[in-house]
C-alpha cells in the first residue's frame, strides 16, 4: 500500500485488552461452543488465562459452577435453535474456589471470508451486584507462584538513590547465579552488578526515567556471580499511587546474551567482508592496470585473486549467514566463477554443488520473482548494491524469507560490473511474527466492529479546555445514540445530544469528573434513539493513559443496551407508586433480594439510599452485612415475620407491618411490600420490594385505641 493510501493506525489490541469486559469468539458447534479467542483480561476476572480456554476446548464448562452447566447448555441450545442472541447470567469457579458471577451476552455472526458462523460475545463481572461482596484480592501466595514460574526475572525497584529492590523472583539465580535472598539482602545489588562500561550511562538514564516517569526500555550488561557478562533486555513501568506520586518500578529482565553474540558475529563478518572487499578491490585495480602491459601478468593477478577469494570463503565458513560470490556476466576468457558457502544447506537444504549447478532464480517464490529479477538486473546494468527481502522455496517445500545484500567487487576490462560478493540472512521468524501480528490486528478489528457492545476510544487534547479526539468508535454506537451522520459520531461531545434531557446534566458532570480526575465512569442513563424511543444504556469508561503531568489523556469504554433489564425494576416502581404516594413523605427504601437455590444463601443485592433515614444505616453497610435483617428485626415480631415469610413463599407476595430497631436504638414500624420476580436467572429466586416508615400512623392509631379503651374518646 502506498503512503498516501495507508489506513490510520487504530490500536485494536490496546482497545480490546483495556476494555472493562472480557471479549471472546467461539465456534457455533453443538453441544458446547469451543473458544477460538479470549481477551487477556479474562485472567483478571476469572483467574484463568486465555490460553486455558483455547487449550481445553469444549471442556471450558468444567470451569463453571456445576449447578449452572446444564441450564447454560440448555439455554445455548434453545438460543442457537431459535437464531437469537445468547444472554445469560451464570457462575464460574475461580482456581481459589471463589464464585464469580458473569453476565454473558453473545450473538452469532458470519465468520471471516464467508466461513461458518461464530459467536462474538462479552462477559461482564456482576459479582458485586449479585453477591454484594468486595472482590477477593488474589492471594499473595498464588501471585508469587505465578511470578516464580515466569521465564523471566520479575522485580520491583524503589526509585531512590540506592535503587533498592523490594522484590525479585527466583529466576534471578538462573540469570546471574545470585539467590533471591542474596539479591534482596544488599539494597544496591543492581548497581553493584552493572558492567563498569555501562554503569554511569544506565544510572543516569534511570534517574531521568524516574524523574519523567517514561517507561524504561533498555539493553545493558550485568556481571554474573561466576564473573561472566550477561546481556539483558530490561522493560519496566513506574507505578503511581492514586494521587499520581511515584511508588516503585515494576519490570522484567530477559537474557539476550545469545542474541547479542549472534549480532556481534554478523557485525564482525560484515566488517571482515568490507575490509576484504576493499583490500581485494585495491589489488584488483592494480592488477587491471598491469593487464594493459602484459597478458601473462593479468592471468597471474586473476589467479591470485581467485586464491584470495578461496581464503576469504574459508574464513567465513562459520558466519551465521550464507556468503556467496555472484558473477554477473561472462568474462573475456569465457570462464564463470561462482561460490556459495556451506550454510546454504542449513538455510534451504541444498548442497553448495547443487546450488551452483542450478539457476537460483527458479527457486525464488513466484510472487517475488519479478521484483528480484528487476533488482538483480539493475545491479548488473549499473553496478549498484543488491539489497532485498524475498522468499525462497527450500528443498523440503518450506517458504524461507531472506535478507539478501550484495556489493560489486570487480568490473571487467570495459568497466562493466562483473563480480558481486553478498550475504543472505534467514529472517523467516521475523516475517512470521509480523504476519501473526497483522492477523491478530484484523481479528481485533472484527471483534470491535461485530461485538455485542458498542466500543470507543478517544484522547483528550489541550490543557485548559481539553477536546476529545476519536481514535476508534464501533458503528453500533451510532444505532444506540440515534446518530447516522459519521461527523456527529466522530465528536464525543455531540453524544450528549442524544441523552435524555432528565439525565443529561448528571452524565455531563460524570464525564467532566472523569476527564479531570481519571476516575472510572460507570453509570446507567437514557438516550433517544433514531425512532424517538427511550433506550437505557450502561456506560463504562476507563482512563488508560496519562500525560507526563499526570493528566488523563486516553479513555476506553463500552456501552451496552440494558433496556430489557430495566423493565422489571421500572414496572415494580410503578406498581409501588400508589403505596409510596399514600405514605406521604415518610422514609422509605427499595430493596432486591437474591437466593441461591443450590446453597440456600440469601443476599440483598440492592438497597436504595432511603434506607439511611429508615434505619440509620447506609446502603453500603447493609449490603456488606448479609444477615442485617435478622439483627434489625424486633424480637417480639420474629415469629410473626417467620409466618409472613412462609406465606409469601407460597403466594409470591410479601405484605406486612412489623417493627425494626433503628441505629439510634429507637423502634420504628415498617410497612414492607414485595413481589417475587417471574424472570429470575436460573438457579435463583429474586424478590423486589419496598419498606415504608409508618411509625407515626401506627402510634397514632394505638393512641386512639388506648383513649377509647380508657373512655376518653368516643368510639369511631
C-alpha positions as CSV (number, residue, x, y, z in Angstrom):
1,X,0.0,0.0,0.0
2,X,1.3,3.4,-0.9
3,X,1.9,6.0,1.8
4,X,-1.0,8.1,0.5
5,X,-3.5,5.2,0.9
6,X,-2.2,3.9,4.2
7,X,-5.1,3.4,6.7
8,X,-5.0,5.3,10.0
9,X,-3.5,3.3,12.9
10,X,-6.1,2.1,15.2
11,X,-4.8,0.4,18.4
12,X,-7.3,-2.6,18.2
13,X,-5.2,-4.7,20.6
14,X,-4.9,-2.0,23.2
15,X,-8.6,-1.3,23.0
16,X,-9.6,-4.9,23.5
17,X,-7.1,-5.6,26.2
18,X,-8.2,-2.5,28.2
19,X,-11.9,-3.0,28.0
20,X,-13.7,-3.4,31.4
21,X,-15.3,-6.5,30.0
22,X,-14.0,-9.8,28.6
23,X,-14.3,-10.2,24.8
24,X,-14.4,-13.7,23.2
25,X,-15.1,-15.6,20.0
26,X,-16.4,-19.1,20.0
27,X,-17.4,-21.7,17.3
28,X,-21.0,-22.4,16.5
29,X,-20.9,-26.1,17.4
30,X,-23.1,-28.4,19.5
31,X,-23.5,-29.3,22.2
32,X,-21.0,-26.7,23.6
33,X,-19.2,-24.0,21.7
34,X,-15.4,-24.1,21.6
35,X,-13.4,-20.9,22.3
36,X,-11.2,-19.6,19.5
37,X,-10.3,-16.2,21.0
38,X,-10.4,-14.8,24.6
39,X,-9.2,-11.4,25.6
40,X,-6.3,-11.4,28.1
41,X,-8.3,-9.6,30.9
42,X,-10.2,-12.9,31.4
43,X,-7.5,-13.8,33.8
44,X,-8.2,-10.8,35.9
45,X,-11.9,-11.7,36.0
46,X,-11.9,-15.5,36.2
47,X,-8.4,-16.4,37.3
48,X,-7.7,-18.4,34.1
49,X,-5.6,-17.0,31.3
50,X,-6.9,-17.0,27.7
51,X,-4.6,-20.0,26.9
52,X,-6.6,-22.2,29.3
53,X,-9.9,-21.6,27.3
54,X,-8.1,-22.2,24.0
55,X,-6.5,-25.4,25.2
56,X,-9.4,-27.2,26.9
57,X,-11.8,-26.6,24.0
58,X,-15.3,-27.8,24.7
59,X,-14.4,-28.6,28.3
60,X,-14.4,-24.9,29.3
61,X,-17.7,-25.6,31.1
62,X,-15.6,-27.5,33.7
63,X,-14.6,-24.1,35.0
64,X,-18.2,-23.2,35.7
65,X,-20.2,-23.8,38.8
66,X,-21.5,-27.4,38.4
67,X,-25.2,-26.3,39.1
68,X,-25.1,-23.9,36.1
69,X,-23.7,-26.1,33.4
70,X,-27.0,-27.8,32.5
71,X,-29.1,-24.6,32.5
72,X,-26.4,-22.8,30.5
73,X,-26.1,-25.7,27.9
74,X,-29.9,-25.8,27.6
75,X,-30.2,-22.0,27.1
76,X,-27.4,-22.2,24.5
77,X,-29.2,-25.0,22.6
78,X,-32.5,-23.2,22.6
79,X,-31.0,-19.8,21.7
80,X,-29.0,-21.4,18.8
81,X,-32.1,-23.2,17.5
82,X,-34.2,-20.0,17.6
83,X,-31.4,-17.9,15.9
84,X,-31.5,-15.4,18.8
85,X,-28.6,-13.7,20.7
86,X,-27.4,-15.5,23.8
87,X,-27.9,-13.6,27.0
88,X,-27.5,-15.3,30.4
89,X,-26.1,-14.8,33.9
90,X,-24.2,-17.8,35.4
91,X,-21.3,-18.6,37.6
92,X,-17.6,-19.6,37.2
93,X,-15.5,-21.1,40.0
94,X,-12.1,-19.4,40.1
95,X,-9.0,-21.5,40.8
96,X,-9.0,-20.5,44.5
97,X,-12.7,-21.6,44.8
98,X,-14.3,-18.1,44.8
99,X,-17.6,-17.8,42.9
100,X,-17.7,-15.2,40.1
101,X,-21.0,-14.3,38.5
102,X,-20.9,-13.1,34.9
103,X,-23.4,-11.6,32.5
104,X,-22.7,-13.3,29.2
105,X,-24.0,-11.7,26.0
106,X,-23.2,-13.0,22.5
107,X,-24.6,-13.0,19.0
108,X,-23.9,-15.4,16.1
109,X,-22.3,-13.7,13.1
110,X,-20.9,-14.9,9.8
111,X,-17.2,-15.9,10.1
112,X,-14.4,-14.2,8.3
113,X,-14.1,-14.7,4.5
114,X,-17.6,-16.2,4.4
115,X,-16.8,-19.0,6.7
116,X,-19.2,-20.7,9.2
117,X,-21.0,-18.8,11.9
118,X,-19.1,-17.8,15.1
119,X,-20.3,-16.4,18.4
120,X,-19.0,-12.9,19.2
121,X,-19.6,-12.1,22.9
122,X,-18.7,-10.2,26.0
123,X,-18.6,-11.3,29.6
124,X,-19.2,-8.7,32.4
125,X,-18.3,-9.3,36.1
126,X,-21.5,-8.8,38.0
127,X,-20.4,-10.5,41.3
128,X,-20.8,-7.3,43.3
129,X,-24.3,-6.8,42.0
130,X,-25.3,-10.4,42.6
131,X,-23.5,-11.2,45.8
132,X,-22.8,-7.6,47.1
133,X,-19.4,-8.5,48.3
134,X,-16.0,-6.9,47.7
135,X,-13.9,-8.7,45.1
136,X,-11.4,-11.0,46.9
137,X,-7.8,-10.0,46.5
138,X,-5.6,-12.5,44.7
139,X,-3.6,-14.3,47.4
140,X,0.0,-13.3,47.7
141,X,1.0,-17.0,47.6
142,X,-0.7,-17.6,44.2
143,X,0.7,-14.3,42.9
144,X,4.2,-15.4,44.0
145,X,3.8,-18.8,42.4
146,X,2.8,-17.2,39.1
147,X,5.8,-14.9,39.2
148,X,8.2,-17.7,40.1
149,X,7.2,-19.7,37.0
150,X,7.6,-16.9,34.5
151,X,10.5,-17.4,32.1
152,X,12.0,-14.0,33.1
153,X,13.3,-12.1,36.1
154,X,10.4,-10.1,37.6
155,X,11.2,-7.3,40.1
156,X,10.1,-4.2,42.0
157,X,12.6,-1.4,42.5
158,X,12.2,1.8,44.5
159,X,13.2,4.9,42.5
160,X,15.6,6.2,45.3
161,X,19.3,6.8,45.2
162,X,20.1,3.2,46.1
163,X,17.7,1.7,43.6
164,X,16.5,-0.7,46.3
165,X,15.0,-3.9,45.1
166,X,11.9,-4.7,47.0
167,X,11.1,-7.9,45.2
168,X,12.7,-10.3,42.7
169,X,11.7,-13.8,41.7
170,X,13.9,-16.8,41.9
171,X,14.7,-16.6,38.1
172,X,17.5,-14.2,39.2
173,X,19.5,-17.2,40.1
174,X,19.1,-18.7,36.6
175,X,20.1,-15.4,35.1
176,X,23.1,-14.3,37.2
177,X,23.8,-17.0,39.7
178,X,22.7,-15.0,42.8
179,X,20.0,-16.3,45.1
180,X,16.9,-14.3,45.7
181,X,18.0,-13.7,49.3
182,X,21.5,-12.5,48.3
183,X,19.9,-10.1,45.8
184,X,17.4,-8.7,48.4
185,X,19.9,-8.5,51.3
186,X,22.1,-6.0,49.5
187,X,19.9,-2.9,48.8
188,X,22.1,-1.6,45.9
189,X,22.8,-5.0,44.3
190,X,21.6,-3.9,40.9
191,X,24.1,-1.1,40.8
192,X,26.9,-3.4,42.0
193,X,26.5,-5.9,39.2
194,X,26.2,-3.4,36.4
195,X,29.1,-3.7,33.9
196,X,31.7,-1.0,34.5
197,X,31.4,0.3,31.0
198,X,27.6,0.6,31.3
199,X,27.2,1.8,34.9
200,X,27.3,5.5,34.5
201,X,25.1,5.6,31.4
202,X,22.5,3.3,32.9
203,X,22.4,5.1,36.3
204,X,22.0,8.5,34.6
205,X,19.2,7.0,32.4
206,X,17.5,5.5,35.4
207,X,17.5,8.9,37.2
208,X,16.0,10.5,34.1
209,X,13.2,7.9,33.7
210,X,12.4,8.1,37.5
211,X,12.0,11.9,37.1
212,X,9.9,11.8,34.0
213,X,8.0,8.6,34.6
214,X,8.6,7.4,31.0
215,X,8.6,3.6,30.5
216,X,12.1,2.0,31.0
217,X,13.2,0.1,27.8
218,X,17.0,-0.6,28.0
219,X,19.6,-3.2,27.0
220,X,22.8,-3.4,29.0
221,X,25.3,-5.8,30.6
222,X,25.4,-7.3,34.1
223,X,28.2,-9.3,35.8
224,X,27.0,-12.8,37.0
225,X,28.2,-14.5,40.2
226,X,30.7,-16.5,38.1
227,X,32.1,-13.4,36.5
228,X,30.6,-13.9,33.1
229,X,29.0,-11.0,31.3
230,X,25.2,-11.3,30.7
231,X,23.3,-9.0,28.3
232,X,19.7,-8.3,29.4
233,X,16.7,-6.5,27.9
234,X,15.0,-4.6,30.8
235,X,11.4,-3.3,30.5
236,X,9.8,-1.6,33.5
237,X,6.9,0.7,34.3
238,X,6.8,3.4,37.0
239,X,3.7,2.7,39.2
240,X,2.0,5.6,40.9
241,X,-0.4,6.0,43.8
242,X,-4.0,7.4,43.2
243,X,-2.5,10.9,43.8
244,X,0.0,10.4,40.9
245,X,3.1,10.1,43.2
246,X,5.7,7.5,42.1
247,X,5.7,4.3,44.2
248,X,8.0,1.8,42.5
249,X,9.2,0.4,39.2
250,X,7.7,-2.9,38.1
251,X,9.7,-4.7,35.5
252,X,11.1,-7.8,33.8
253,X,14.6,-8.7,32.6
254,X,15.2,-11.2,29.8
255,X,18.6,-12.8,28.9
256,X,19.6,-11.7,25.4
257,X,23.2,-12.7,25.6
258,X,22.9,-15.2,22.8
259,X,21.1,-12.6,20.6
260,X,23.9,-10.1,21.2
261,X,26.6,-12.7,20.4
262,X,24.9,-13.6,17.1
263,X,24.6,-9.9,16.3
264,X,28.3,-9.2,17.1
265,X,29.2,-12.2,14.9
266,X,27.3,-10.8,12.0
267,X,28.8,-7.4,12.5
268,X,32.3,-8.9,12.7
269,X,31.6,-10.8,9.5
270,X,30.3,-7.7,7.7
271,X,33.3,-5.7,8.9
272,X,35.6,-8.5,7.7
273,X,33.8,-8.7,4.4
274,X,34.1,-5.0,3.9
275,X,37.8,-5.0,4.7
276,X,38.4,-7.9,2.4
277,X,36.4,-6.4,-0.3
278,X,38.2,-3.0,-0.1
279,X,41.6,-4.8,0.0
280,X,40.8,-7.1,-2.8
281,X,39.3,-4.2,-4.9
282,X,42.6,-2.3,-4.5
283,X,44.6,-5.3,-5.5
284,X,42.4,-5.9,-8.5
285,X,42.6,-2.3,-9.6
286,X,46.4,-2.6,-9.6
287,X,46.1,-5.9,-11.4
288,X,43.9,-4.3,-14.1
289,X,46.5,-1.6,-14.7
290,X,49.1,-4.2,-15.2
291,X,46.9,-6.1,-17.6
292,X,47.4,-3.5,-20.3
293,X,51.2,-4.1,-20.1
294,X,51.3,-7.9,-20.2
295,X,48.6,-10.6,-20.6
296,X,50.6,-13.0,-18.6
297,X,50.7,-10.7,-15.6
298,X,47.0,-10.2,-15.9
299,X,46.4,-14.0,-15.7
300,X,48.7,-14.2,-12.7
301,X,46.8,-11.5,-11.0
302,X,43.5,-13.2,-11.6
303,X,44.8,-16.5,-10.3
304,X,46.0,-14.7,-7.2
305,X,42.5,-13.1,-6.8
306,X,40.8,-16.4,-7.1
307,X,43.1,-18.0,-4.5
308,X,42.5,-15.0,-2.2
309,X,38.7,-15.4,-2.7
310,X,39.0,-19.0,-1.7
311,X,40.8,-18.0,1.5
312,X,38.1,-15.4,2.2
313,X,35.4,-18.1,1.8
314,X,37.1,-20.4,4.2
315,X,37.4,-17.6,6.7
316,X,33.6,-17.0,6.5
317,X,32.5,-20.7,6.8
318,X,31.4,-20.2,10.4
319,X,29.4,-17.0,9.9
320,X,25.7,-17.5,10.8
321,X,24.7,-16.5,7.2
322,X,25.1,-17.7,3.6
323,X,28.1,-15.9,2.0
324,X,28.3,-16.1,-1.8
325,X,30.0,-14.7,-4.9
326,X,27.9,-13.9,-7.9
327,X,29.4,-13.4,-11.4
328,X,27.1,-11.1,-13.3
329,X,28.3,-11.7,-16.9
330,X,30.8,-13.8,-18.9
331,X,34.5,-13.0,-18.6
332,X,36.7,-12.3,-21.6
333,X,38.3,-15.7,-21.2
334,X,34.8,-17.4,-21.2
335,X,35.1,-18.7,-17.6
336,X,32.4,-18.5,-14.9
337,X,33.2,-18.3,-11.2
338,X,30.5,-19.0,-8.6
339,X,30.7,-19.7,-4.9
340,X,28.2,-20.3,-2.1
341,X,29.0,-21.2,1.5
342,X,28.1,-24.5,3.2
343,X,25.4,-22.6,5.2
344,X,23.1,-22.9,2.1
345,X,22.4,-26.5,3.3
346,X,21.1,-25.3,6.7
347,X,19.1,-22.4,5.1
348,X,17.5,-24.1,2.1
349,X,18.5,-27.8,2.3
350,X,20.8,-27.8,-0.9
351,X,24.5,-28.6,-1.0
352,X,26.8,-25.9,-2.5
353,X,27.3,-28.0,-5.6
354,X,23.6,-28.4,-6.2
355,X,23.0,-24.7,-5.7
356,X,25.9,-23.7,-8.1
357,X,24.7,-26.2,-10.8
358,X,21.2,-24.7,-10.9
359,X,19.5,-21.4,-11.6
360,X,18.9,-19.7,-8.3
361,X,16.1,-17.6,-9.8
362,X,13.9,-20.7,-10.3
363,X,13.8,-21.2,-6.6
364,X,12.6,-17.7,-5.8
365,X,8.9,-17.6,-4.7
366,X,6.7,-16.8,-7.8
367,X,5.2,-13.8,-6.0
368,X,8.7,-12.3,-5.5
369,X,10.4,-13.4,-8.7
370,X,9.7,-10.3,-10.8
371,X,10.9,-7.8,-8.3
372,X,14.0,-9.9,-7.6
373,X,14.8,-10.1,-11.3
374,X,14.3,-6.3,-11.7
375,X,16.6,-5.6,-8.7
376,X,19.3,-8.1,-10.0
377,X,19.2,-6.6,-13.5
378,X,19.6,-3.1,-12.1
379,X,22.7,-4.2,-10.2
380,X,24.1,-5.9,-13.3
381,X,23.5,-2.9,-15.5
382,X,24.5,-0.1,-13.1
383,X,26.7,-1.9,-10.5
384,X,24.6,-0.6,-7.6
385,X,24.3,-2.8,-4.5
386,X,21.7,-5.5,-4.4
387,X,19.5,-5.3,-1.3
388,X,16.2,-7.0,-0.9
389,X,14.0,-9.2,1.3
390,X,12.2,-12.0,-0.6
391,X,11.3,-15.7,-0.3
392,X,12.8,-19.0,-1.5
393,X,11.4,-22.5,-1.7
394,X,13.6,-24.8,0.4
395,X,14.2,-28.4,-0.7
396,X,11.5,-29.7,1.7
397,X,8.9,-27.2,0.4
398,X,9.2,-24.7,3.2
399,X,9.0,-21.0,2.4
400,X,12.1,-19.2,3.7
401,X,12.4,-15.4,3.9
402,X,15.9,-14.0,3.4
403,X,17.6,-10.6,3.7
404,X,20.0,-10.6,0.7
405,X,22.7,-7.9,0.3
406,X,25.4,-7.9,-2.3
407,X,28.0,-5.3,-3.4
408,X,30.1,-5.0,-6.5
409,X,33.8,-6.0,-6.1
410,X,35.1,-6.3,-9.6
411,X,34.5,-4.8,-13.1
412,X,35.7,-6.2,-16.4
413,X,38.1,-4.5,-18.8
414,X,35.4,-2.3,-20.3
415,X,34.1,-1.2,-16.9
416,X,31.0,-3.4,-16.8
417,X,30.0,-4.9,-13.4
418,X,31.5,-8.4,-13.2
419,X,31.6,-9.9,-9.7
420,X,29.4,-9.3,-6.7
421,X,30.0,-10.5,-3.1
422,X,27.0,-11.0,-0.9
423,X,25.4,-12.5,2.2
424,X,21.9,-13.9,2.9
425,X,20.4,-14.0,6.4
426,X,17.3,-16.0,7.4
427,X,14.5,-13.6,8.5
428,X,11.6,-16.1,8.4
429,X,10.8,-15.9,12.1
430,X,10.6,-12.1,11.9
431,X,8.2,-12.2,9.0
432,X,6.1,-14.9,10.7
433,X,5.8,-12.7,13.8
434,X,4.8,-9.7,11.7
435,X,2.2,-11.8,9.9
436,X,0.8,-13.1,13.2
437,X,0.6,-9.6,14.5
438,X,-1.3,-8.5,11.3
439,X,-3.7,-11.4,11.7
440,X,-4.3,-10.5,15.4
441,X,-4.9,-6.9,14.5
442,X,-7.5,-7.9,11.9
443,X,-9.2,-10.2,14.4
444,X,-9.3,-7.4,17.0
445,X,-10.8,-5.1,14.4
446,X,-13.5,-7.7,13.7
447,X,-14.2,-8.2,17.4
448,X,-14.7,-4.4,17.9
449,X,-16.9,-4.0,14.8
450,X,-19.2,-7.1,15.3
451,X,-19.3,-7.5,19.1
452,X,-22.4,-7.2,21.2
453,X,-21.3,-4.0,22.8
454,X,-20.6,-0.5,21.4
455,X,-16.9,0.2,22.0
456,X,-15.0,3.5,21.8
457,X,-11.5,5.0,22.4
458,X,-10.7,8.7,22.4
459,X,-7.9,11.0,23.5
460,X,-8.1,14.4,25.2
461,X,-6.1,17.2,23.5
462,X,-5.3,20.6,25.1
463,X,-4.8,21.6,28.7
464,X,-7.2,24.4,29.7
465,X,-10.3,23.2,27.8
466,X,-9.5,19.6,26.7
467,X,-11.1,18.4,23.5
468,X,-11.7,14.7,22.7
469,X,-10.3,13.2,19.5
470,X,-11.7,9.9,18.4
471,X,-9.2,7.0,18.0
472,X,-11.9,4.3,17.4
473,X,-15.7,4.0,17.7
474,X,-17.7,1.0,16.7
475,X,-20.6,1.5,14.3
476,X,-23.0,0.0,16.9
477,X,-22.7,3.2,19.0
478,X,-24.5,5.2,16.2
479,X,-27.5,2.9,16.4
480,X,-27.6,3.3,20.2
481,X,-27.4,7.1,20.1
482,X,-29.6,7.5,17.0
483,X,-26.8,9.2,15.0
484,X,-26.5,8.3,11.3
485,X,-24.1,11.2,10.5
486,X,-20.4,10.0,10.9
487,X,-19.4,13.6,11.6
488,X,-21.6,13.6,14.7
489,X,-20.4,10.2,15.9
490,X,-16.8,11.4,15.5
491,X,-17.2,14.1,18.2
492,X,-17.9,12.6,21.7
493,X,-19.2,16.0,22.8
494,X,-22.1,15.5,20.4
495,X,-23.0,12.2,22.0
496,X,-24.7,14.2,24.8
497,X,-27.2,15.5,22.3
498,X,-28.8,12.0,22.3
499,X,-29.0,11.7,26.1
500,X,-32.4,12.1,27.7
501,X,-32.9,15.7,28.9
502,X,-33.6,14.5,32.5
503,X,-30.2,12.6,32.6
504,X,-28.1,15.0,30.5
505,X,-26.8,17.1,33.4
506,X,-25.7,14.1,35.5
507,X,-24.0,12.4,32.5
508,X,-22.2,15.6,31.6
509,X,-21.0,16.1,35.2
510,X,-19.8,12.5,35.4
511,X,-17.8,12.8,32.1
512,X,-16.3,16.1,33.2
513,X,-15.2,14.5,36.5
514,X,-13.6,11.5,34.6
515,X,-11.7,13.9,32.4
516,X,-10.4,15.9,35.3
517,X,-9.5,13.0,37.7
518,X,-9.2,9.9,35.5
519,X,-11.8,8.2,37.7
520,X,-13.8,5.3,36.1
521,X,-17.2,6.3,34.8
522,X,-19.8,3.6,35.5
523,X,-23.4,4.7,35.0
524,X,-26.8,4.0,33.5
525,X,-28.8,6.6,31.7
526,X,-31.4,7.1,28.9
527,X,-31.0,8.1,25.3
528,X,-33.4,8.9,22.5
529,X,-32.8,6.6,19.5
530,X,-33.4,7.4,15.8
531,X,-37.0,6.2,16.1
532,X,-37.7,8.6,19.1
533,X,-37.8,5.7,21.6
534,X,-36.2,5.9,25.0
535,X,-33.4,3.3,25.5
536,X,-31.5,2.6,28.7
537,X,-27.7,2.3,28.3
538,X,-24.9,1.1,30.7
539,X,-21.8,3.2,30.1
540,X,-18.4,2.0,31.5
541,X,-15.4,4.2,30.7
542,X,-11.8,3.9,32.0
543,X,-8.7,6.1,31.8
544,X,-5.8,4.0,30.4
545,X,-3.2,6.7,29.8
546,X,-2.0,9.9,31.3
547,X,0.5,12.6,30.1
548,X,3.8,13.5,31.8
549,X,1.9,15.7,34.3
550,X,-0.5,13.0,35.3
551,X,-3.5,14.5,33.5
552,X,-5.9,11.9,32.0
553,X,-5.4,11.6,28.2
554,X,-6.7,8.4,26.8
555,X,-10.1,6.8,27.6
556,X,-11.5,3.4,26.5
557,X,-15.1,2.3,27.2
558,X,-18.1,0.2,26.3
559,X,-21.8,1.0,26.0
560,X,-24.4,-1.8,26.4
561,X,-28.1,-1.8,25.8
562,X,-29.8,-2.6,29.1
563,X,-33.3,-1.6,28.2
564,X,-34.8,-5.0,28.9
565,X,-33.1,-5.4,32.3
566,X,-34.6,-2.1,33.4
567,X,-38.2,-3.1,32.5
568,X,-38.8,-5.2,35.6
569,X,-37.4,-2.6,38.0
570,X,-39.4,0.2,36.4
571,X,-42.6,-1.9,36.4
572,X,-42.1,-2.6,40.2
573,X,-41.6,1.1,40.8
574,X,-44.9,1.8,39.0
575,X,-46.8,-0.8,41.0
576,X,-45.5,0.7,44.2
577,X,-46.2,4.3,43.2
578,X,-49.6,4.3,44.9
579,X,-48.1,2.9,48.1
580,X,-45.3,5.4,48.0
581,X,-47.8,8.3,47.4
582,X,-50.0,7.2,50.3
583,X,-47.0,7.1,52.6
584,X,-46.6,10.9,52.0
585,X,-43.1,11.9,52.9
586,X,-42.4,9.0,55.2
587,X,-38.9,7.5,54.9
588,X,-38.8,4.5,52.5
589,X,-36.3,2.2,50.9
590,X,-36.4,-0.1,47.9
591,X,-34.7,-3.5,48.0
592,X,-33.8,-6.5,45.9
593,X,-33.0,-9.9,47.5
594,X,-31.5,-12.9,45.6
595,X,-31.5,-16.5,47.0
596,X,-29.1,-19.1,45.6
597,X,-31.1,-22.3,45.4
598,X,-28.0,-24.5,45.4
599,X,-26.7,-23.2,48.7
600,X,-29.9,-21.7,50.2
601,X,-28.0,-18.5,50.9
602,X,-30.0,-15.2,50.5
603,X,-28.3,-11.9,49.8
604,X,-29.5,-8.4,49.4
605,X,-28.1,-7.1,46.1
606,X,-29.7,-3.7,46.1
607,X,-30.7,-1.1,48.7
608,X,-31.9,2.4,47.8
609,X,-30.3,5.4,49.6
610,X,-33.6,5.9,51.7
611,X,-32.5,3.1,54.0
612,X,-30.3,5.5,55.9
613,X,-33.3,7.6,57.0
614,X,-35.3,4.5,57.6
615,X,-32.9,2.5,59.9
616,X,-29.8,4.7,60.3
617,X,-27.5,2.6,58.1
618,X,-26.2,3.3,54.6
619,X,-26.9,1.0,51.7
620,X,-23.3,0.0,51.5
621,X,-23.3,-1.0,55.2
622,X,-26.5,-3.1,54.8
623,X,-25.3,-4.8,51.6
624,X,-22.0,-5.7,53.3
625,X,-23.8,-7.4,56.2
626,X,-25.6,-10.5,54.9
627,X,-27.8,-11.1,58.0
628,X,-28.7,-7.5,58.8
629,X,-32.5,-8.1,58.6
630,X,-32.5,-10.6,61.4
631,X,-30.4,-8.3,63.6
632,X,-32.7,-5.3,63.0
633,X,-36.0,-7.1,63.4
634,X,-37.7,-6.5,66.7
635,X,-37.6,-9.7,68.9
636,X,-41.3,-9.6,69.6
637,X,-42.1,-9.7,65.9
638,X,-39.8,-12.5,64.7
639,X,-42.5,-15.2,65.0
640,X,-45.0,-13.1,63.0
641,X,-42.4,-12.4,60.3
642,X,-41.5,-16.1,60.0
643,X,-45.2,-16.8,59.4
644,X,-45.3,-13.9,56.9
645,X,-42.2,-15.3,55.1
646,X,-43.8,-18.8,54.8
647,X,-47.0,-17.3,53.3
648,X,-45.0,-15.1,50.9
649,X,-43.0,-18.1,49.6
650,X,-46.3,-19.8,48.8
651,X,-48.1,-16.8,47.2
652,X,-45.2,-14.8,45.7
653,X,-46.4,-11.7,47.5
654,X,-45.0,-10.1,50.7
655,X,-47.1,-7.6,52.7
656,X,-46.8,-7.0,56.4
657,X,-46.3,-4.4,59.2
658,X,-43.7,-5.1,61.9
659,X,-41.0,-3.3,64.0
660,X,-37.3,-2.8,63.5
661,X,-34.6,-1.3,65.7
662,X,-33.1,2.0,64.4
663,X,-29.3,2.6,64.7
664,X,-30.0,5.1,67.5
665,X,-32.0,2.5,69.5
666,X,-35.4,3.7,68.7
667,X,-38.2,1.4,67.5
668,X,-39.7,2.0,64.0
669,X,-42.7,0.5,62.4
670,X,-42.3,-0.6,58.8
671,X,-44.9,-1.5,56.2
672,X,-43.0,-3.9,53.9
673,X,-44.3,-4.9,50.4
674,X,-42.6,-7.2,48.0
675,X,-43.1,-9.3,44.8
676,X,-41.3,-12.4,43.6
677,X,-39.7,-12.0,40.1
678,X,-41.1,-14.1,37.3
679,X,-37.9,-13.9,35.2
680,X,-35.1,-14.7,37.7
681,X,-31.8,-16.2,36.5
682,X,-31.6,-20.0,36.5
683,X,-30.9,-21.4,40.0
684,X,-32.1,-18.3,41.9
685,X,-35.2,-16.7,43.5
686,X,-35.4,-12.9,43.2
687,X,-37.6,-10.6,45.2
688,X,-38.1,-6.8,44.7
689,X,-39.8,-4.7,47.4
690,X,-40.1,-1.5,49.4
691,X,-40.1,-0.7,53.1
692,X,-42.0,2.4,54.3
693,X,-41.8,4.0,57.8
694,X,-45.4,4.0,59.2
695,X,-44.4,4.7,62.8
696,X,-46.4,7.9,63.1
697,X,-49.5,6.2,61.7
698,X,-49.2,3.2,63.9
699,X,-48.5,5.2,67.1
700,X,-51.5,7.5,66.3
701,X,-53.7,4.5,65.8
702,X,-52.5,2.9,69.0
703,X,-53.0,6.1,71.0
704,X,-56.6,6.4,69.7
705,X,-57.3,2.8,70.7
706,X,-55.9,3.5,74.2
707,X,-58.1,6.6,74.5
708,X,-61.2,4.7,73.6
709,X,-60.3,1.9,76.0
710,X,-60.0,4.5,78.8
711,X,-63.3,6.1,77.8
712,X,-61.6,9.4,76.9
713,X,-62.8,9.3,73.3
714,X,-66.0,8.2,71.6
715,X,-65.8,5.1,69.5
716,X,-65.4,5.7,65.8
